[in-house]
């Protein structure tokens, strides 16, 4: 809930926090009351909304985001130097992946996502590779949350397809999505579990016309190699 308040950067109602945190309202109300009593959260007079106290307003800028970014930046810079494509850093938050940091390509044709933007985890290479490496119970819970629309038969099929994709991703060690989020763009991602950040991943975004089979193979091998090298160090 603290991360939700830090990410949005505005006052939120109890209902909004419950929706963002995927928690029951009574649970959220109880935890918010404790956080308020501890001085971490303030409740405003207007509409009874909640916001971070001055004590925690820097949570996003100087807390978790900065720590993960500092760990990932050397790897991101190495991949950008080698391939000159856009490199993204993402964090899993509920059923979403939030983009924390982006290194842009120098090439004129590119797709850039802004830090702070979010996508559903199952539509991105970043999200897939993170969730694929989670414990079975956590992975199953997220898959179920991501497949709630459509008929019962459609939900069952979607869950089966997503679970198969995550299993494949975990086995090979990298995630991919090709033109599923943005037309004309493919992304390859690796988890940062080897950096002690299992809820983080980095991806390289490439326009499909610059992504023939040979370059795709080279990029995947390079991403796995930096992971192996960093893990040894």
Backbone bond lengths (Angstrom), bond angles and torsions (degrees), N, CA, C in turn:
res aa  C-N    CA-C-N  psi(-1)  N-CA   C-N-CA  omega(-1)  CA-C   N-CA-C  phi
1 X - - - 1.453 - - 1.520 111.29 -
2 X 1.323 117.11 -35.83 1.458 120.58 175.64 1.530 110.21 -62.70
3 X 1.325 116.29 -39.62 1.459 119.87 179.43 1.523 111.11 -67.31
4 X 1.315 117.76 -36.51 1.468 120.99 177.00 1.524 110.02 -62.03
5 X 1.326 117.28 -46.90 1.456 121.72 179.67 1.523 111.40 -64.26
6 X 1.337 116.66 -38.20 1.469 120.61 179.91 1.518 111.03 -69.28
7 X 1.325 116.90 -40.57 1.455 121.51 -176.67 1.522 112.34 -67.77
8 X 1.330 116.43 -44.44 1.455 119.76 -176.57 1.522 112.17 -75.05
9 X 1.329 116.54 -31.80 1.456 120.00 176.55 1.512 114.22 68.20
10 X 1.311 118.20 23.82 1.471 121.17 178.78 1.525 109.70 -146.52
11 X 1.326 114.97 169.97 1.460 119.22 178.17 1.527 109.40 -70.68
12 X 1.333 115.79 139.96 1.460 121.15 -179.01 1.516 110.54 -127.78
13 X 1.308 115.97 146.70 1.462 120.47 174.29 1.520 109.17 -79.47
14 X 1.306 116.07 165.82 1.459 120.74 176.76 1.525 110.41 -57.85
15 X 1.345 116.66 -41.88 1.464 120.47 -178.85 1.526 111.42 -63.66
16 X 1.337 117.07 -39.22 1.465 120.55 179.69 1.531 111.41 -66.45
17 X 1.335 116.12 -41.10 1.459 119.85 179.19 1.526 110.28 -65.84
18 X 1.328 116.45 -40.28 1.460 120.50 178.83 1.523 111.08 -62.51
19 X 1.345 115.75 -41.29 1.459 119.68 -179.89 1.524 111.51 -66.72
20 X 1.336 116.42 -45.48 1.460 120.41 -179.07 1.527 111.69 -66.65
21 X 1.339 116.30 -37.72 1.462 120.43 -178.15 1.504 114.38 -87.06
22 X 1.361 116.65 -4.09 1.472 121.77 -179.16 1.530 111.10 54.67
23 X 1.341 115.88 47.59 1.459 121.23 -179.74 1.525 110.05 -129.97
24 X 1.338 117.83 154.15 1.462 120.70 177.11 1.530 111.00 -64.97
25 X 1.323 116.33 145.71 1.470 120.09 -178.41 1.531 113.12 -57.81
26 X 1.354 119.91 -42.67 1.476 118.65 179.33 1.530 112.29 -59.67
27 X 1.334 116.40 -38.44 1.464 120.03 178.38 1.523 110.52 -65.00
28 X 1.335 116.08 -45.10 1.457 121.14 -179.89 1.525 110.69 -61.80
29 X 1.332 116.34 -43.10 1.466 120.49 -179.34 1.524 110.75 -61.78
30 X 1.315 116.72 -42.62 1.467 121.11 -179.21 1.531 111.11 -64.58
31 X 1.341 116.53 -44.30 1.466 119.80 -178.74 1.527 110.84 -69.28
32 X 1.334 117.38 -40.56 1.459 120.45 178.62 1.531 111.50 -61.42
33 X 1.307 116.03 -37.81 1.472 119.86 178.77 1.523 110.52 -63.19
34 X 1.337 115.66 -40.30 1.466 119.44 178.08 1.524 110.93 -67.76
35 X 1.324 116.86 -42.34 1.462 120.80 179.01 1.527 111.30 -63.38
36 X 1.320 116.04 -37.53 1.469 120.31 177.67 1.522 110.44 -65.79
37 X 1.322 115.74 -43.55 1.473 119.55 -179.96 1.524 111.81 -64.30
38 X 1.347 116.51 -29.68 1.467 121.31 -179.97 1.527 112.72 -84.60
39 X 1.332 116.20 -8.01 1.458 119.87 178.23 1.508 115.56 88.62
40 X 1.332 117.67 12.59 1.457 120.92 -179.21 1.532 112.52 -90.47
41 X 1.323 116.59 -24.64 1.464 122.17 -176.99 1.524 108.56 -131.72
42 X 1.335 114.99 144.03 1.460 121.04 176.60 1.522 109.51 -114.78
43 X 1.324 116.15 141.73 1.457 120.68 175.91 1.518 107.78 -107.46
44 X 1.337 115.63 123.77 1.462 120.13 -176.32 1.526 110.70 -83.04
45 X 1.318 114.89 163.78 1.463 119.91 177.61 1.520 111.40 -75.67
46 X 1.321 116.47 -27.00 1.461 120.70 -177.88 1.523 110.40 -80.05
47 X 1.295 117.12 112.70 1.471 124.83 176.32 1.520 113.38 61.71
48 X 1.319 117.40 7.36 1.459 119.52 179.21 1.511 112.97 66.51
49 X 1.337 117.82 29.57 1.459 121.06 -178.99 1.527 110.98 -77.63
50 X 1.336 114.24 166.21 1.467 120.55 -176.55 1.529 110.41 -118.49
51 X 1.328 115.40 150.08 1.452 121.67 175.28 1.529 108.96 -150.26
52 X 1.324 116.17 161.98 1.454 119.65 176.25 1.517 110.07 -67.00
53 X 1.312 116.28 145.55 1.460 120.23 173.50 1.526 109.04 -74.24
54 X 1.321 117.18 166.91 1.465 120.80 177.63 1.526 110.62 -56.78
55 X 1.310 115.06 -29.05 1.461 120.65 -178.84 1.523 112.84 -62.17
56 X 1.355 116.32 -27.73 1.461 119.56 -174.42 1.523 114.47 -122.49
57 X 1.308 119.01 8.38 1.460 119.70 -176.71 1.517 113.40 -65.36
58 X 1.326 116.79 -19.52 1.459 119.57 179.74 1.532 111.66 -92.93
59 X 1.321 117.16 12.99 1.464 120.53 -176.91 1.520 112.37 -54.30
60 X 1.327 116.80 -47.31 1.457 119.27 -177.13 1.519 112.06 -71.15
61 X 1.355 117.15 -48.27 1.453 120.09 -173.27 1.526 113.21 -68.90
62 X 1.326 117.36 -36.81 1.455 119.33 -171.67 1.527 113.45 -120.63
63 X 1.318 116.61 11.69 1.449 119.71 -178.45 1.511 111.98 -111.03
64 X 1.292 114.52 -115.96 1.452 121.03 -172.54 1.533 112.54 -60.54
65 X 1.331 117.30 -44.41 1.460 119.80 -177.71 1.525 111.50 -58.17
66 X 1.314 115.81 -47.15 1.463 119.59 -177.32 1.529 111.12 -64.47
67 X 1.324 117.10 -41.11 1.461 120.77 -179.05 1.528 111.13 -62.63
68 X 1.338 116.54 -45.30 1.464 120.18 179.83 1.523 110.58 -67.82
69 X 1.322 116.39 -41.86 1.461 120.46 179.87 1.537 111.37 -60.53
70 X 1.318 117.07 -42.85 1.466 120.53 179.79 1.524 111.84 -62.18
71 X 1.337 116.69 -37.37 1.462 120.15 178.63 1.528 111.55 -70.12
72 X 1.328 115.88 -39.51 1.463 120.39 -171.89 1.520 113.62 -84.56
73 X 1.324 117.83 -24.17 1.465 121.07 -170.67 1.533 114.06 -57.24
74 X 1.337 120.67 -43.94 1.473 118.57 179.38 1.530 112.61 -59.01
75 X 1.325 116.83 -39.59 1.464 120.79 179.42 1.525 110.19 -68.98
76 X 1.332 116.72 -42.42 1.459 120.94 179.44 1.531 110.59 -61.49
77 X 1.321 116.46 -43.54 1.472 120.65 -179.09 1.521 111.34 -65.90
78 X 1.326 116.67 -38.00 1.466 120.42 178.79 1.529 110.91 -62.84
79 X 1.325 116.84 -44.79 1.466 120.89 179.99 1.524 111.44 -67.30
80 X 1.326 117.33 -37.07 1.461 119.35 179.33 1.527 111.45 -68.19
81 X 1.337 116.13 -39.63 1.468 119.58 177.82 1.532 111.10 -61.62
82 X 1.322 115.75 -40.23 1.455 119.88 -175.37 1.522 113.19 -75.05
83 X 1.356 117.27 -36.90 1.465 120.08 -173.36 1.536 114.14 -115.80
84 X 1.326 117.93 -14.55 1.464 122.46 -177.83 1.528 111.75 50.17
85 X 1.325 116.03 48.31 1.454 122.59 172.69 1.533 108.30 -123.54
86 X 1.314 116.81 166.47 1.457 121.27 -178.55 1.526 110.83 -70.30
87 X 1.333 116.33 131.29 1.461 122.38 -179.73 1.530 108.55 -116.30
88 X 1.314 116.72 129.75 1.465 122.88 -175.29 1.525 111.54 -116.73
89 X 1.318 115.40 146.23 1.465 122.21 172.43 1.520 107.77 -116.51
90 X 1.336 117.05 127.43 1.459 120.74 -178.61 1.512 112.62 -130.02
91 X 1.334 115.28 152.36 1.459 123.01 176.91 1.526 109.64 -122.06
92 X 1.319 116.22 138.52 1.455 120.92 176.60 1.520 109.89 -79.44
93 X 1.338 116.56 127.64 1.462 122.48 176.18 1.524 107.73 -135.27
94 X 1.317 116.55 102.32 1.459 119.84 -175.36 1.513 109.81 65.36
95 X 1.339 117.11 -128.75 1.464 120.93 178.43 1.525 111.46 -93.18
96 X 1.325 117.01 9.67 1.459 121.57 -178.20 1.528 111.96 -113.51
97 X 1.310 115.50 157.12 1.460 123.16 166.42 1.520 107.08 -110.67
98 X 1.321 116.70 127.15 1.472 121.25 177.04 1.524 108.34 -104.97
99 X 1.317 115.28 133.42 1.464 121.29 179.09 1.525 109.08 -80.96
100 X 1.337 115.82 122.19 1.460 121.91 -174.36 1.526 111.82 -97.70
101 X 1.336 116.06 -39.21 1.469 119.78 -176.64 1.523 108.55 -152.29
102 X 1.327 115.99 146.74 1.465 121.78 -178.42 1.517 109.52 -137.28
103 X 1.329 116.69 131.81 1.465 122.88 170.74 1.519 106.84 -106.59
104 X 1.327 116.97 118.12 1.457 120.95 -173.60 1.528 112.47 -84.74
105 X 1.327 115.79 146.69 1.448 121.78 173.70 1.529 109.64 -71.73
106 X 1.322 116.11 156.29 1.469 120.39 175.58 1.525 111.51 -89.01
107 X 1.324 117.16 -5.42 1.456 120.85 -177.81 1.527 110.70 -77.59
108 X 1.352 117.01 145.79 1.465 120.00 -173.05 1.526 114.57 -67.17
109 X 1.332 118.01 -36.42 1.456 120.55 179.49 1.521 108.46 -91.90
110 X 1.328 116.99 112.96 1.455 120.71 -174.04 1.508 110.50 -156.01
111 X 1.326 114.55 163.74 1.457 121.37 173.40 1.521 107.52 -124.81
112 X 1.332 116.19 120.53 1.458 121.45 -175.79 1.518 109.50 -118.35
113 X 1.308 116.24 126.88 1.462 121.02 172.87 1.523 107.52 -100.74
114 X 1.313 116.77 142.40 1.450 120.52 -176.87 1.526 110.97 -87.71
115 X 1.356 117.65 140.88 1.464 120.04 174.90 1.524 110.56 -54.28
116 X 1.320 115.86 137.26 1.457 121.48 -177.37 1.519 112.72 102.03
117 X 1.342 116.98 -21.29 1.466 120.26 177.44 1.524 109.84 -69.17
118 X 1.337 115.36 156.03 1.463 119.54 -178.76 1.523 110.64 -133.59
119 X 1.330 115.33 150.03 1.464 122.99 172.64 1.522 108.26 -134.84
120 X 1.329 116.87 153.73 1.458 119.76 172.27 1.528 109.16 -62.20
121 X 1.320 116.51 137.72 1.458 120.45 -172.03 1.519 112.39 -58.15
122 X 1.349 117.22 -37.40 1.460 119.42 -172.53 1.520 113.64 -75.46
123 X 1.359 117.37 -8.79 1.461 120.23 178.93 1.523 112.23 -96.23
124 X 1.329 118.06 -2.72 1.458 121.50 -175.19 1.524 111.73 -124.10
125 X 1.321 115.16 151.58 1.468 119.76 174.09 1.521 110.26 -64.76
126 X 1.340 117.02 -38.15 1.459 121.37 178.22 1.525 110.81 -56.49
127 X 1.331 115.70 -53.58 1.461 120.29 -176.62 1.515 112.86 -64.84
128 X 1.304 116.32 -40.63 1.465 119.93 -178.64 1.524 111.82 -62.76
129 X 1.336 116.01 -43.34 1.460 117.68 -175.87 1.529 111.11 -72.56
130 X 1.330 117.50 -30.27 1.469 119.55 176.17 1.525 110.15 -68.13
131 X 1.328 116.28 -53.32 1.467 120.80 -175.85 1.529 110.88 -65.74
132 X 1.321 117.29 -33.16 1.471 120.33 179.67 1.519 112.25 -59.39
133 X 1.324 117.52 -29.86 1.456 121.25 -176.82 1.529 113.65 -98.01
134 X 1.324 117.79 4.58 1.460 120.03 177.41 1.523 110.52 -76.62
135 X 1.329 115.80 166.22 1.470 120.57 174.28 1.524 109.27 -60.18
136 X 1.315 116.68 151.36 1.469 121.77 -173.87 1.528 112.64 -54.40
137 X 1.325 117.07 -42.28 1.470 119.97 -177.45 1.521 111.40 -64.61
138 X 1.331 117.04 -44.59 1.459 121.02 179.55 1.522 110.77 -66.08
139 X 1.305 115.99 -40.80 1.472 120.23 178.66 1.528 111.12 -62.41
140 X 1.313 117.01 -45.04 1.460 120.85 -179.60 1.526 111.15 -62.68
141 X 1.329 116.66 -40.99 1.467 120.76 -179.80 1.533 110.80 -62.47
142 X 1.323 116.87 -42.20 1.460 120.01 -179.28 1.524 111.80 -70.67
143 X 1.325 116.66 -38.16 1.465 119.89 176.86 1.522 110.18 -60.79
144 X 1.330 117.10 -43.09 1.461 120.72 179.47 1.532 111.44 -63.81
145 X 1.330 116.78 -39.37 1.463 120.50 179.25 1.522 112.00 -68.50
146 X 1.327 116.06 -28.41 1.465 120.10 -177.38 1.521 112.81 -84.24
147 X 1.330 117.41 -7.35 1.471 120.77 -175.06 1.521 110.26 -127.52
148 X 1.320 115.69 61.36 1.469 120.19 -175.62 1.523 113.55 -108.02
149 X 1.319 119.06 -3.30 1.462 120.66 -177.43 1.526 110.75 -103.24
150 X 1.325 114.90 158.13 1.456 121.15 178.80 1.517 113.08 90.71
151 X 1.301 115.97 -176.43 1.459 121.82 179.13 1.522 110.10 -71.65
152 X 1.328 115.60 167.92 1.464 119.98 178.81 1.525 110.58 -58.81
153 X 1.323 116.53 -40.76 1.468 120.45 -179.87 1.524 110.80 -66.18
154 X 1.335 116.14 -40.70 1.470 120.46 179.73 1.521 110.88 -66.22
155 X 1.344 116.18 -40.48 1.466 119.88 178.70 1.519 111.07 -63.53
156 X 1.315 115.91 -42.15 1.465 120.51 179.94 1.518 110.69 -62.71
157 X 1.333 116.51 -43.14 1.461 120.02 179.57 1.525 111.45 -66.11
158 X 1.336 116.13 -41.60 1.459 120.46 179.31 1.521 110.82 -62.83
159 X 1.344 117.01 -43.12 1.468 120.76 178.12 1.517 111.08 -61.25
160 X 1.328 116.47 -42.54 1.456 120.64 -179.24 1.527 110.83 -63.92
161 X 1.336 116.74 -43.44 1.458 121.12 -179.74 1.527 111.39 -65.37
162 X 1.341 115.88 -43.71 1.459 120.11 -179.46 1.518 110.81 -66.48
163 X 1.321 116.72 -41.80 1.461 120.35 179.57 1.534 110.76 -63.02
164 X 1.329 115.83 -39.34 1.475 119.33 178.04 1.524 110.52 -65.12
165 X 1.340 116.94 -41.83 1.467 120.72 178.62 1.529 111.06 -61.82
166 X 1.325 116.73 -41.17 1.471 120.78 -179.71 1.530 111.15 -68.27
167 X 1.323 116.42 -38.42 1.468 120.02 177.64 1.522 110.89 -63.05
168 X 1.338 115.78 -44.52 1.462 120.68 178.06 1.522 110.79 -62.74
169 X 1.329 116.15 -42.25 1.464 121.41 179.80 1.516 111.36 -60.97
170 X 1.317 115.96 -44.13 1.464 120.29 -179.65 1.525 111.41 -64.89
171 X 1.322 116.59 -40.55 1.468 120.85 -177.93 1.516 112.11 -65.09
172 X 1.332 116.74 -44.05 1.467 119.44 -176.00 1.529 112.78 -85.76
173 X 1.362 117.32 -19.69 1.456 120.56 175.32 1.512 115.72 92.43
174 X 1.316 119.09 4.16 1.459 122.25 178.66 1.522 109.89 -147.77
175 X 1.336 114.64 153.09 1.456 121.12 179.09 1.518 110.66 -112.16
176 X 1.324 116.34 155.96 1.460 120.79 -179.64 1.519 110.36 -147.52
177 X 1.310 115.38 147.17 1.461 121.21 166.36 1.515 107.07 -143.35
178 X 1.314 115.33 136.15 1.456 121.10 -176.36 1.528 109.90 -123.32
179 X 1.322 115.29 108.00 1.466 123.70 177.29 1.526 113.08 59.74
180 X 1.317 117.75 26.81 1.458 120.66 177.67 1.527 111.59 -91.09
181 X 1.329 117.25 -33.23 1.458 121.68 177.86 1.520 111.14 -94.50
182 X 1.327 116.59 -46.00 1.470 122.17 -179.80 1.521 108.37 -132.94
183 X 1.325 116.49 128.60 1.463 120.89 178.87 1.524 109.91 -60.68
184 X 1.329 115.73 133.75 1.448 120.48 176.58 1.510 115.18 86.64
185 X 1.339 117.72 2.85 1.467 121.26 -176.63 1.530 110.05 -127.17
186 X 1.334 115.74 136.31 1.469 122.22 174.03 1.523 108.84 -118.42
187 X 1.327 116.39 150.42 1.462 121.62 179.38 1.528 109.87 -133.82
188 X 1.328 115.86 138.80 1.461 122.72 172.95 1.523 107.18 -119.90
189 X 1.337 117.42 138.13 1.474 120.62 -174.51 1.516 111.65 -137.33
190 X 1.341 114.55 152.57 1.463 121.54 171.52 1.525 108.69 -130.10
191 X 1.318 115.82 146.97 1.461 121.67 176.81 1.525 109.88 -72.45
192 X 1.339 115.60 152.09 1.461 120.55 175.55 1.525 111.47 -102.94
193 X 1.331 115.61 27.20 1.457 119.36 176.63 1.517 112.11 -57.89
194 X 1.331 117.88 -33.97 1.465 121.86 179.50 1.529 112.61 -69.68
195 X 1.338 116.98 -11.72 1.457 121.26 173.21 1.531 111.60 -98.21
196 X 1.332 115.67 8.28 1.452 119.48 -177.60 1.507 113.33 80.48
197 X 1.355 116.99 18.66 1.461 122.23 -179.12 1.532 109.60 -127.43
198 X 1.342 117.52 75.51 1.467 120.03 -175.87 1.524 114.52 -67.61
199 X 1.341 118.10 -14.99 1.463 120.50 179.00 1.524 111.65 -98.63
200 X 1.331 117.11 14.25 1.459 122.04 -179.80 1.527 110.24 -125.08
201 X 1.334 115.22 156.50 1.462 121.07 176.96 1.517 108.66 -154.44
202 X 1.327 115.69 160.50 1.456 120.59 171.92 1.527 108.56 -120.16
203 X 1.330 115.37 148.63 1.460 120.33 178.09 1.517 109.69 -135.56
204 X 1.312 115.48 157.23 1.457 122.28 173.30 1.526 107.29 -116.38
205 X 1.340 116.19 124.05 1.464 122.10 -179.53 1.523 109.50 -99.24
206 X 1.330 115.79 130.32 1.468 120.72 -174.97 1.535 109.65 -135.81
207 X 1.334 118.67 129.54 1.468 119.65 170.90 1.526 109.45 -58.44
208 X 1.316 117.36 137.38 1.468 120.25 -171.79 1.528 112.34 -61.62
209 X 1.334 118.13 -26.27 1.468 118.88 -179.80 1.525 111.55 -72.69
210 X 1.378 117.02 -14.38 1.468 120.19 175.23 1.529 110.46 -105.75
211 X 1.334 116.68 24.05 1.464 119.76 -172.09 1.528 111.86 -131.80
212 X 1.341 117.16 55.52 1.474 118.76 175.47 1.523 110.08 -67.76
213 X 1.307 116.14 169.62 1.467 121.35 -174.20 1.525 112.63 -56.39
214 X 1.335 117.34 -41.18 1.470 119.96 -177.12 1.524 111.10 -65.88
215 X 1.332 117.29 -41.29 1.476 120.09 -179.96 1.525 110.46 -71.35
216 X 1.293 116.34 -36.22 1.465 120.67 176.78 1.530 109.85 -60.65
217 X 1.319 117.13 -45.65 1.459 121.31 178.93 1.527 111.15 -62.79
218 X 1.335 116.61 -41.36 1.463 120.74 -179.47 1.526 111.21 -65.67
219 X 1.332 116.56 -40.26 1.462 120.63 179.82 1.523 111.02 -65.23
220 X 1.317 116.87 -45.82 1.464 120.53 -179.88 1.526 110.45 -61.09
221 X 1.316 117.24 -44.68 1.466 120.98 -179.59 1.522 110.59 -64.32
222 X 1.322 117.21 -39.73 1.466 120.54 179.33 1.518 111.06 -64.85
223 X 1.336 117.38 -40.76 1.464 120.84 179.92 1.523 110.91 -66.48
224 X 1.313 116.44 -41.67 1.467 118.82 177.84 1.517 111.25 -67.87
225 X 1.323 116.55 -34.91 1.458 120.68 -178.92 1.516 112.14 -67.54
226 X 1.339 118.38 -42.77 1.473 119.71 179.17 1.527 109.77 -64.16
227 X 1.333 116.03 -33.61 1.450 119.33 176.55 1.515 111.99 -65.16
228 X 1.333 116.35 -43.61 1.459 120.68 179.56 1.521 111.07 -65.47
229 X 1.325 116.66 -42.45 1.456 120.81 -179.77 1.514 111.77 -64.15
230 X 1.334 115.99 -45.79 1.467 119.95 -179.45 1.512 111.34 -65.92
231 X 1.342 117.14 -36.29 1.457 120.42 -179.90 1.532 110.22 -64.72
232 X 1.347 116.46 -38.63 1.464 120.59 179.57 1.509 110.20 -67.39
233 X 1.359 116.88 -44.13 1.457 120.54 179.85 1.502 110.45 -63.39
